[in-house]
Amino acid sequence: MNNLTNVYAEWRMVSEEMIADGYAGSVDCGETVVREDFSTFAGLDEVIPFGAMLELEQAYETA
Protein backbone atom coordinates (compact mmCIF):
# COMPACT_ATOMS: atom_id res chain seq x y z
CA MET A 1 0.00 0.00 0.00
CA ASN A 2 2.96 2.31 0.62
CA ASN A 3 3.79 2.40 -3.10
CA LEU A 4 0.16 3.25 -3.88
CA THR A 5 0.34 6.02 -1.30
CA ASN A 6 3.12 7.67 -3.29
CA VAL A 7 1.30 7.13 -6.58
CA TYR A 8 -1.87 8.58 -5.06
CA ALA A 9 0.00 11.70 -3.91
CA GLU A 10 1.37 12.19 -7.44
CA TRP A 11 -2.04 11.57 -9.05
CA ARG A 12 -3.70 13.95 -6.60
CA MET A 13 -1.20 16.73 -7.34
CA VAL A 14 -1.61 16.32 -11.10
CA SER A 15 -5.41 16.14 -10.81
CA GLU A 16 -5.66 19.22 -8.60
CA GLU A 17 -3.43 21.19 -10.97
CA MET A 18 -5.64 20.22 -13.92
CA ILE A 19 -8.79 21.20 -12.03
CA ALA A 20 -7.19 24.54 -11.07
CA ASP A 21 -6.39 25.08 -14.76
CA GLY A 22 -10.07 24.74 -15.62
CA TYR A 23 -10.35 21.11 -16.63
CA ALA A 24 -13.46 19.29 -15.47
CA GLY A 25 -12.82 16.65 -12.90
CA SER A 26 -12.86 15.60 -9.30
CA VAL A 27 -10.71 13.85 -6.71
CA ASP A 28 -13.72 12.46 -4.80
CA CYS A 29 -13.09 8.72 -4.38
CA GLY A 30 -16.83 8.17 -4.06
CA GLU A 31 -17.12 8.68 -7.82
CA THR A 32 -16.49 5.61 -9.94
CA VAL A 33 -14.89 7.66 -12.70
CA VAL A 34 -12.34 9.04 -10.22
CA ARG A 35 -11.39 5.54 -9.08
CA GLU A 36 -11.13 4.46 -12.72
CA ASP A 37 -8.88 7.43 -13.52
CA PHE A 38 -6.59 6.72 -10.57
CA SER A 39 -6.44 3.02 -11.41
CA THR A 40 -5.38 3.83 -14.97
CA PHE A 41 -2.81 6.35 -13.73
CA ALA A 42 -1.42 3.77 -11.28
CA GLY A 43 -1.36 0.99 -13.89
CA LEU A 44 -3.63 -1.26 -11.85
CA ASP A 45 -5.17 -4.33 -13.49
CA GLU A 46 -8.55 -3.64 -11.90
CA VAL A 47 -10.36 -0.56 -10.64
CA ILE A 48 -9.36 0.17 -7.07
CA PRO A 49 -12.18 -0.49 -4.61
CA PHE A 50 -13.79 2.44 -2.83
CA GLY A 51 -12.49 1.40 0.60
CA ALA A 52 -8.88 1.15 -0.56
CA MET A 53 -9.02 4.52 -2.30
CA LEU A 54 -10.67 6.08 0.73
CA GLU A 55 -7.73 4.90 2.84
CA LEU A 56 -5.30 6.51 0.37
CA GLU A 57 -7.32 9.75 0.42
CA GLN A 58 -7.41 9.84 4.22
CA ALA A 59 -3.66 9.17 4.48
CA TYR A 60 -2.98 11.93 1.95
CA GLU A 61 -5.14 14.45 3.79
CA THR A 62 -3.60 13.69 7.19
CA ALA A 63 0.02 13.80 5.95
PyMOL Python script that loads the backbone (N, CA, C, O; Angstrom):
from pymol import cmd

cmd.read_pdbstr("""\
ATOM      1  N   MET A   1       0.835  -1.200   0.000  1.00  0.00           N
ATOM      2  CA  MET A   1       0.000   0.000   0.000  1.00  0.00           C
ATOM      3  C   MET A   1       0.873   1.254   0.000  1.00  0.00           C
ATOM      4  O   MET A   1       0.455   2.302  -0.493  1.00  0.00           O
ATOM      5  N   ASN A   2       2.088   1.149   0.553  1.00  0.00           N
ATOM      6  CA  ASN A   2       2.956   2.311   0.616  1.00  0.00           C
ATOM      7  C   ASN A   2       3.259   2.855  -0.770  1.00  0.00           C
ATOM      8  O   ASN A   2       3.253   4.069  -0.973  1.00  0.00           O
ATOM      9  N   ASN A   3       3.527   1.958  -1.741  1.00  0.00           N
ATOM     10  CA  ASN A   3       3.789   2.403  -3.101  1.00  0.00           C
ATOM     11  C   ASN A   3       2.564   3.123  -3.662  1.00  0.00           C
ATOM     12  O   ASN A   3       2.702   4.151  -4.325  1.00  0.00           O
ATOM     13  N   LEU A   4       1.377   2.596  -3.404  1.00  0.00           N
ATOM     14  CA  LEU A   4       0.160   3.254  -3.884  1.00  0.00           C
ATOM     15  C   LEU A   4      -0.036   4.602  -3.206  1.00  0.00           C
ATOM     16  O   LEU A   4      -0.613   5.514  -3.798  1.00  0.00           O
ATOM     17  N   THR A   5       0.430   4.737  -1.990  1.00  0.00           N
ATOM     18  CA  THR A   5       0.335   6.021  -1.297  1.00  0.00           C
ATOM     19  C   THR A   5       1.112   7.085  -2.062  1.00  0.00           C
ATOM     20  O   THR A   5       0.635   8.207  -2.234  1.00  0.00           O
ATOM     21  N   ASN A   6       2.304   6.731  -2.517  1.00  0.00           N
ATOM     22  CA  ASN A   6       3.124   7.667  -3.293  1.00  0.00           C
ATOM     23  C   ASN A   6       2.488   7.968  -4.642  1.00  0.00           C
ATOM     24  O   ASN A   6       2.479   9.115  -5.089  1.00  0.00           O
ATOM     25  N   VAL A   7       1.957   6.940  -5.287  1.00  0.00           N
ATOM     26  CA  VAL A   7       1.301   7.129  -6.584  1.00  0.00           C
ATOM     27  C   VAL A   7       0.068   8.001  -6.402  1.00  0.00           C
ATOM     28  O   VAL A   7      -0.205   8.873  -7.228  1.00  0.00           O
ATOM     29  N   TYR A   8      -0.682   7.770  -5.321  1.00  0.00           N
ATOM     30  CA  TYR A   8      -1.869   8.576  -5.058  1.00  0.00           C
ATOM     31  C   TYR A   8      -1.496  10.044  -4.891  1.00  0.00           C
ATOM     32  O   TYR A   8      -2.162  10.924  -5.436  1.00  0.00           O
ATOM     33  N   ALA A   9      -0.428  10.310  -4.135  1.00  0.00           N
ATOM     34  CA  ALA A   9       0.000  11.699  -3.914  1.00  0.00           C
ATOM     35  C   ALA A   9       0.349  12.366  -5.245  1.00  0.00           C
ATOM     36  O   ALA A   9       0.005  13.527  -5.469  1.00  0.00           O
ATOM     37  N   GLU A  10       1.026  11.640  -6.118  1.00  0.00           N
ATOM     38  CA  GLU A  10       1.373  12.192  -7.435  1.00  0.00           C
ATOM     39  C   GLU A  10       0.115  12.435  -8.270  1.00  0.00           C
ATOM     40  O   GLU A  10      -0.038  13.493  -8.880  1.00  0.00           O
ATOM     41  N   TRP A  11      -0.786  11.447  -8.292  1.00  0.00           N
ATOM     42  CA  TRP A  11      -2.036  11.572  -9.052  1.00  0.00           C
ATOM     43  C   TRP A  11      -2.859  12.750  -8.525  1.00  0.00           C
ATOM     44  O   TRP A  11      -3.430  13.514  -9.304  1.00  0.00           O
ATOM     45  N   ARG A  12      -2.914  12.890  -7.219  1.00  0.00           N
ATOM     46  CA  ARG A  12      -3.698  13.948  -6.601  1.00  0.00           C
ATOM     47  C   ARG A  12      -3.150  15.319  -6.998  1.00  0.00           C
ATOM     48  O   ARG A  12      -3.915  16.226  -7.325  1.00  0.00           O
ATOM     49  N   MET A  13      -1.818  15.466  -6.969  1.00  0.00           N
ATOM     50  CA  MET A  13      -1.197  16.727  -7.337  1.00  0.00           C
ATOM     51  C   MET A  13      -1.508  17.073  -8.800  1.00  0.00           C
ATOM     52  O   MET A  13      -1.886  18.202  -9.112  1.00  0.00           O
ATOM     53  N   VAL A  14      -1.345  16.099  -9.677  1.00  0.00           N
ATOM     54  CA  VAL A  14      -1.615  16.320 -11.102  1.00  0.00           C
ATOM     55  C   VAL A  14      -3.090  16.666 -11.307  1.00  0.00           C
ATOM     56  O   VAL A  14      -3.418  17.601 -12.036  1.00  0.00           O
ATOM     57  N   SER A  15      -3.971  15.909 -10.663  1.00  0.00           N
ATOM     58  CA  SER A  15      -5.412  16.139 -10.813  1.00  0.00           C
ATOM     59  C   SER A  15      -5.825  17.514 -10.310  1.00  0.00           C
ATOM     60  O   SER A  15      -6.604  18.208 -10.963  1.00  0.00           O
ATOM     61  N   GLU A  16      -5.307  17.909  -9.155  1.00  0.00           N
ATOM     62  CA  GLU A  16      -5.660  19.217  -8.599  1.00  0.00           C
ATOM     63  C   GLU A  16      -5.136  20.354  -9.469  1.00  0.00           C
ATOM     64  O   GLU A  16      -5.796  21.384  -9.605  1.00  0.00           O
ATOM     65  N   GLU A  17      -3.958  20.175 -10.060  1.00  0.00           N
ATOM     66  CA  GLU A  17      -3.433  21.190 -10.972  1.00  0.00           C
ATOM     67  C   GLU A  17      -4.320  21.324 -12.209  1.00  0.00           C
ATOM     68  O   GLU A  17      -4.592  22.432 -12.671  1.00  0.00           O
ATOM     69  N   MET A  18      -4.766  20.185 -12.738  1.00  0.00           N
ATOM     70  CA  MET A  18      -5.638  20.222 -13.921  1.00  0.00           C
ATOM     71  C   MET A  18      -6.965  20.902 -13.591  1.00  0.00           C
ATOM     72  O   MET A  18      -7.469  21.703 -14.378  1.00  0.00           O
ATOM     73  N   ILE A  19      -7.527  20.582 -12.434  1.00  0.00           N
ATOM     74  CA  ILE A  19      -8.792  21.199 -12.027  1.00  0.00           C
ATOM     75  C   ILE A  19      -8.600  22.705 -11.859  1.00  0.00           C
ATOM     76  O   ILE A  19      -9.455  23.489 -12.273  1.00  0.00           O
ATOM     77  N   ALA A  20      -7.488  23.111 -11.258  1.00  0.00           N
ATOM     78  CA  ALA A  20      -7.194  24.537 -11.074  1.00  0.00           C
ATOM     79  C   ALA A  20      -7.027  25.242 -12.417  1.00  0.00           C
ATOM     80  O   ALA A  20      -7.316  26.433 -12.536  1.00  0.00           O
ATOM     81  N   ASP A  21      -6.561  24.510 -13.425  1.00  0.00           N
ATOM     82  CA  ASP A  21      -6.388  25.079 -14.762  1.00  0.00           C
ATOM     83  C   ASP A  21      -7.686  25.106 -15.567  1.00  0.00           C
ATOM     84  O   ASP A  21      -7.694  25.535 -16.721  1.00  0.00           O
ATOM     85  N   GLY A  22      -8.776  24.651 -14.962  1.00  0.00           N
ATOM     86  CA  GLY A  22     -10.066  24.742 -15.615  1.00  0.00           C
ATOM     87  C   GLY A  22     -10.593  23.461 -16.221  1.00  0.00           C
ATOM     88  O   GLY A  22     -11.682  23.454 -16.795  1.00  0.00           O
ATOM     89  N   TYR A  23      -9.847  22.376 -16.105  1.00  0.00           N
ATOM     90  CA  TYR A  23     -10.349  21.106 -16.625  1.00  0.00           C
ATOM     91  C   TYR A  23     -11.421  20.565 -15.694  1.00  0.00           C
ATOM     92  O   TYR A  23     -11.345  20.736 -14.478  1.00  0.00           O
ATOM     93  N   ALA A  24     -12.415  19.913 -16.274  1.00  0.00           N
ATOM     94  CA  ALA A  24     -13.459  19.293 -15.468  1.00  0.00           C
ATOM     95  C   ALA A  24     -12.874  18.065 -14.783  1.00  0.00           C
ATOM     96  O   ALA A  24     -12.036  17.365 -15.351  1.00  0.00           O
ATOM     97  N   GLY A  25     -13.310  17.818 -13.592  1.00  0.00           N
ATOM     98  CA  GLY A  25     -12.820  16.646 -12.900  1.00  0.00           C
ATOM     99  C   GLY A  25     -13.087  16.727 -11.418  1.00  0.00           C
ATOM    100  O   GLY A  25     -13.682  17.681 -10.918  1.00  0.00           O
ATOM    101  N   SER A  26     -12.631  15.701 -10.731  1.00  0.00           N
ATOM    102  CA  SER A  26     -12.856  15.598  -9.299  1.00  0.00           C
ATOM    103  C   SER A  26     -11.788  14.688  -8.712  1.00  0.00           C
ATOM    104  O   SER A  26     -11.152  13.923  -9.437  1.00  0.00           O
ATOM    105  N   VAL A  27     -11.593  14.769  -7.424  1.00  0.00           N
ATOM    106  CA  VAL A  27     -10.711  13.851  -6.712  1.00  0.00           C
ATOM    107  C   VAL A  27     -11.503  13.103  -5.636  1.00  0.00           C
ATOM    108  O   VAL A  27     -10.918  12.524  -4.720  1.00  0.00           O
ATOM    109  N   ASP A  28     -12.834  13.117  -5.752  1.00  0.00           N
ATOM    110  CA  ASP A  28     -13.723  12.465  -4.795  1.00  0.00           C
ATOM    111  C   ASP A  28     -13.756  10.962  -5.070  1.00  0.00           C
ATOM    112  O   ASP A  28     -14.298  10.529  -6.087  1.00  0.00           O
ATOM    113  N   CYS A  29     -13.175  10.163  -4.162  1.00  0.00           N
ATOM    114  CA  CYS A  29     -13.090   8.723  -4.381  1.00  0.00           C
ATOM    115  C   CYS A  29     -14.449   8.032  -4.372  1.00  0.00           C
ATOM    116  O   CYS A  29     -14.536   6.847  -4.695  1.00  0.00           O
ATOM    117  N   GLY A  30     -15.490   8.736  -4.015  1.00  0.00           N
ATOM    118  CA  GLY A  30     -16.833   8.174  -4.065  1.00  0.00           C
ATOM    119  C   GLY A  30     -17.365   8.061  -5.480  1.00  0.00           C
ATOM    120  O   GLY A  30     -18.362   7.380  -5.720  1.00  0.00           O
ATOM    121  N   GLU A  31     -16.707   8.723  -6.417  1.00  0.00           N
ATOM    122  CA  GLU A  31     -17.124   8.684  -7.815  1.00  0.00           C
ATOM    123  C   GLU A  31     -16.361   7.581  -8.551  1.00  0.00           C
ATOM    124  O   GLU A  31     -15.132   7.523  -8.507  1.00  0.00           O
ATOM    125  N   THR A  32     -17.097   6.724  -9.216  1.00  0.00           N
ATOM    126  CA  THR A  32     -16.492   5.610  -9.941  1.00  0.00           C
ATOM    127  C   THR A  32     -15.477   6.095 -10.964  1.00  0.00           C
ATOM    128  O   THR A  32     -14.410   5.498 -11.103  1.00  0.00           O
ATOM    129  N   VAL A  33     -15.787   7.156 -11.675  1.00  0.00           N
ATOM    130  CA  VAL A  33     -14.889   7.661 -12.704  1.00  0.00           C
ATOM    131  C   VAL A  33     -13.560   8.110 -12.108  1.00  0.00           C
ATOM    132  O   VAL A  33     -12.526   7.997 -12.766  1.00  0.00           O
ATOM    133  N   VAL A  34     -13.566   8.612 -10.893  1.00  0.00           N
ATOM    134  CA  VAL A  34     -12.338   9.040 -10.224  1.00  0.00           C
ATOM    135  C   VAL A  34     -11.492   7.818  -9.888  1.00  0.00           C
ATOM    136  O   VAL A  34     -10.276   7.835 -10.083  1.00  0.00           O
ATOM    137  N   ARG A  35     -12.119   6.761  -9.388  1.00  0.00           N
ATOM    138  CA  ARG A  35     -11.389   5.537  -9.084  1.00  0.00           C
ATOM    139  C   ARG A  35     -10.841   4.899 -10.357  1.00  0.00           C
ATOM    140  O   ARG A  35      -9.742   4.345 -10.351  1.00  0.00           O
ATOM    141  N   GLU A  36     -11.599   4.974 -11.442  1.00  0.00           N
ATOM    142  CA  GLU A  36     -11.127   4.458 -12.725  1.00  0.00           C
ATOM    143  C   GLU A  36      -9.916   5.254 -13.210  1.00  0.00           C
ATOM    144  O   GLU A  36      -8.940   4.675 -13.688  1.00  0.00           O
ATOM    145  N   ASP A  37      -9.982   6.573 -13.088  1.00  0.00           N
ATOM    146  CA  ASP A  37      -8.882   7.432 -13.515  1.00  0.00           C
ATOM    147  C   ASP A  37      -7.621   7.126 -12.713  1.00  0.00           C
ATOM    148  O   ASP A  37      -6.541   6.981 -13.287  1.00  0.00           O
ATOM    149  N   PHE A  38      -7.749   7.029 -11.401  1.00  0.00           N
ATOM    150  CA  PHE A  38      -6.594   6.722 -10.571  1.00  0.00           C
ATOM    151  C   PHE A  38      -6.031   5.351 -10.915  1.00  0.00           C
ATOM    152  O   PHE A  38      -4.814   5.187 -11.007  1.00  0.00           O
ATOM    153  N   SER A  39      -6.893   4.374 -11.104  1.00  0.00           N
ATOM    154  CA  SER A  39      -6.441   3.021 -11.414  1.00  0.00           C
ATOM    155  C   SER A  39      -5.653   2.985 -12.718  1.00  0.00           C
ATOM    156  O   SER A  39      -4.644   2.286 -12.817  1.00  0.00           O
ATOM    157  N   THR A  40      -6.106   3.731 -13.708  1.00  0.00           N
ATOM    158  CA  THR A  40      -5.379   3.830 -14.972  1.00  0.00           C
ATOM    159  C   THR A  40      -4.038   4.508 -14.755  1.00  0.00           C
ATOM    160  O   THR A  40      -3.013   4.033 -15.245  1.00  0.00           O
ATOM    161  N   PHE A  41      -4.038   5.606 -14.031  1.00  0.00           N
ATOM    162  CA  PHE A  41      -2.813   6.349 -13.732  1.00  0.00           C
ATOM    163  C   PHE A  41      -1.801   5.453 -13.009  1.00  0.00           C
ATOM    164  O   PHE A  41      -0.604   5.509 -13.291  1.00  0.00           O
ATOM    165  N   ALA A  42      -2.287   4.628 -12.078  1.00  0.00           N
ATOM    166  CA  ALA A  42      -1.423   3.767 -11.275  1.00  0.00           C
ATOM    167  C   ALA A  42      -1.038   2.478 -11.989  1.00  0.00           C
ATOM    168  O   ALA A  42      -0.191   1.730 -11.502  1.00  0.00           O
ATOM    169  N   GLY A  43      -1.654   2.213 -13.142  1.00  0.00           N
ATOM    170  CA  GLY A  43      -1.358   0.992 -13.887  1.00  0.00           C
ATOM    171  C   GLY A  43      -1.905  -0.264 -13.230  1.00  0.00           C
ATOM    172  O   GLY A  43      -1.331  -1.345 -13.363  1.00  0.00           O
ATOM    173  N   LEU A  44      -3.016  -0.116 -12.519  1.00  0.00           N
ATOM    174  CA  LEU A  44      -3.629  -1.258 -11.850  1.00  0.00           C
ATOM    175  C   LEU A  44      -4.389  -2.115 -12.856  1.00  0.00           C
ATOM    176  O   LEU A  44      -4.916  -1.604 -13.844  1.00  0.00           O
ATOM    177  N   ASP A  45      -4.443  -3.414 -12.602  1.00  0.00           N
ATOM    178  CA  ASP A  45      -5.166  -4.335 -13.488  1.00  0.00           C
ATOM    179  C   ASP A  45      -6.674  -4.201 -13.347  1.00  0.00           C
ATOM    180  O   ASP A  45      -7.419  -4.453 -14.294  1.00  0.00           O
ATOM    181  N   GLU A  46      -7.119  -3.802 -12.164  1.00  0.00           N
ATOM    182  CA  GLU A  46      -8.548  -3.642 -11.897  1.00  0.00           C
ATOM    183  C   GLU A  46      -8.778  -2.287 -11.233  1.00  0.00           C
ATOM    184  O   GLU A  46      -7.853  -1.676 -10.697  1.00  0.00           O
ATOM    185  N   VAL A  47     -10.015  -1.836 -11.280  1.00  0.00           N
ATOM    186  CA  VAL A  47     -10.365  -0.560 -10.637  1.00  0.00           C
ATOM    187  C   VAL A  47     -10.247  -0.728  -9.129  1.00  0.00           C
ATOM    188  O   VAL A  47     -10.767  -1.682  -8.550  1.00  0.00           O
ATOM    189  N   ILE A  48      -9.559   0.212  -8.514  1.00  0.00           N
ATOM    190  CA  ILE A  48      -9.355   0.171  -7.065  1.00  0.00           C
ATOM    191  C   ILE A  48     -10.707   0.267  -6.360  1.00  0.00           C
ATOM    192  O   ILE A  48     -11.541   1.093  -6.732  1.00  0.00           O
ATOM    193  N   PRO A  49     -10.927  -0.560  -5.358  1.00  0.00           N
ATOM    194  CA  PRO A  49     -12.185  -0.492  -4.614  1.00  0.00           C
ATOM    195  C   PRO A  49     -12.298   0.820  -3.828  1.00  0.00           C
ATOM    196  O   PRO A  49     -11.295   1.446  -3.485  1.00  0.00           O
ATOM    197  N   PHE A  50     -13.525   1.210  -3.559  1.00  0.00           N
ATOM    198  CA  PHE A  50     -13.792   2.443  -2.830  1.00  0.00           C
ATOM    199  C   PHE A  50     -13.039   2.479  -1.509  1.00  0.00           C
ATOM    200  O   PHE A  50     -12.385   3.478  -1.205  1.00  0.00           O
ATOM    201  N   GLY A  51     -13.114   1.422  -0.724  1.00  0.00           N
ATOM    202  CA  GLY A  51     -12.489   1.402   0.601  1.00  0.00           C
ATOM    203  C   GLY A  51     -10.986   1.623   0.549  1.00  0.00           C
ATOM    204  O   GLY A  51     -10.430   2.346   1.375  1.00  0.00           O
ATOM    205  N   ALA A  52     -10.334   1.001  -0.421  1.00  0.00           N
ATOM    206  CA  ALA A  52      -8.882   1.154  -0.560  1.00  0.00           C
ATOM    207  C   ALA A  52      -8.525   2.581  -0.967  1.00  0.00           C
ATOM    208  O   ALA A  52      -7.552   3.149  -0.470  1.00  0.00           O
ATOM    209  N   MET A  53      -9.313   3.154  -1.871  1.00  0.00           N
ATOM    210  CA  MET A  53      -9.022   4.522  -2.302  1.00  0.00           C
ATOM    211  C   MET A  53      -9.333   5.506  -1.185  1.00  0.00           C
ATOM    212  O   MET A  53      -8.643   6.515  -1.036  1.00  0.00           O
ATOM    213  N   LEU A  54     -10.347   5.228  -0.413  1.00  0.00           N
ATOM    214  CA  LEU A  54     -10.668   6.083   0.725  1.00  0.00           C
ATOM    215  C   LEU A  54      -9.502   6.106   1.721  1.00  0.00           C
ATOM    216  O   LEU A  54      -9.164   7.158   2.264  1.00  0.00           O
ATOM    217  N   GLU A  55      -8.893   4.946   1.955  1.00  0.00           N
ATOM    218  CA  GLU A  55      -7.728   4.896   2.841  1.00  0.00           C
ATOM    219  C   GLU A  55      -6.591   5.757   2.294  1.00  0.00           C
ATOM    220  O   GLU A  55      -5.939   6.476   3.051  1.00  0.00           O
ATOM    221  N   LEU A  56      -6.349   5.687   0.984  1.00  0.00           N
ATOM    222  CA  LEU A  56      -5.303   6.507   0.374  1.00  0.00           C
ATOM    223  C   LEU A  56      -5.622   7.994   0.522  1.00  0.00           C
ATOM    224  O   LEU A  56      -4.744   8.802   0.823  1.00  0.00           O
ATOM    225  N   GLU A  57      -6.896   8.342   0.304  1.00  0.00           N
ATOM    226  CA  GLU A  57      -7.319   9.750   0.420  1.00  0.00           C
ATOM    227  C   GLU A  57      -7.139  10.249   1.853  1.00  0.00           C
ATOM    228  O   GLU A  57      -6.651  11.358   2.070  1.00  0.00           O
ATOM    229  N   GLN A  58      -7.529   9.439   2.819  1.00  0.00           N
ATOM    230  CA  GLN A  58      -7.409   9.842   4.217  1.00  0.00           C
ATOM    231  C   GLN A  58      -5.935   9.994   4.612  1.00  0.00           C
ATOM    232  O   GLN A  58      -5.582  10.936   5.321  1.00  0.00           O
ATOM    233  N   ALA A  59      -5.083   9.084   4.165  1.00  0.00           N
ATOM    234  CA  ALA A  59      -3.661   9.169   4.481  1.00  0.00           C
ATOM    235  C   ALA A  59      -3.061  10.425   3.854  1.00  0.00           C
ATOM    236  O   ALA A  59      -2.230  11.090   4.471  1.00  0.00           O
ATOM    237  N   TYR A  60      -3.476  10.747   2.644  1.00  0.00           N
ATOM    238  CA  TYR A  60      -2.981  11.934   1.953  1.00  0.00           C
ATOM    239  C   TYR A  60      -3.385  13.198   2.712  1.00  0.00           C
ATOM    240  O   TYR A  60      -2.574  14.106   2.900  1.00  0.00           O
ATOM    241  N   GLU A  61      -4.629  13.246   3.140  1.00  0.00           N
ATOM    242  CA  GLU A  61      -5.143  14.447   3.792  1.00  0.00           C
ATOM    243  C   GLU A  61      -4.612  14.625   5.203  1.00  0.00           C
ATOM    244  O   GLU A  61      -4.643  15.739   5.726  1.00  0.00           O
ATOM    245  N   THR A  62      -4.126  13.569   5.835  1.00  0.00           N
ATOM    246  CA  THR A  62      -3.598  13.693   7.185  1.00  0.00           C
ATOM    247  C   THR A  62      -2.076  13.819   7.202  1.00  0.00           C
ATOM    248  O   THR A  62      -1.472  14.024   8.255  1.00  0.00           O
ATOM    249  N   ALA A  63      -1.462  13.694   6.024  1.00  0.00           N
ATOM    250  CA  ALA A  63       0.017  13.795   5.951  1.00  0.00           C
ATOM    251  C   ALA A  63       0.479  15.223   6.053  1.00  0.00           C
ATOM    252  O   ALA A  63       1.681  15.487   6.010  1.00  0.00           O
TER     253      ALA A  63
END
""", "prot")
cmd.dss("prot")
cmd.show_as("cartoon", "prot")
cmd.util.cbc("prot")
cmd.orient("prot")
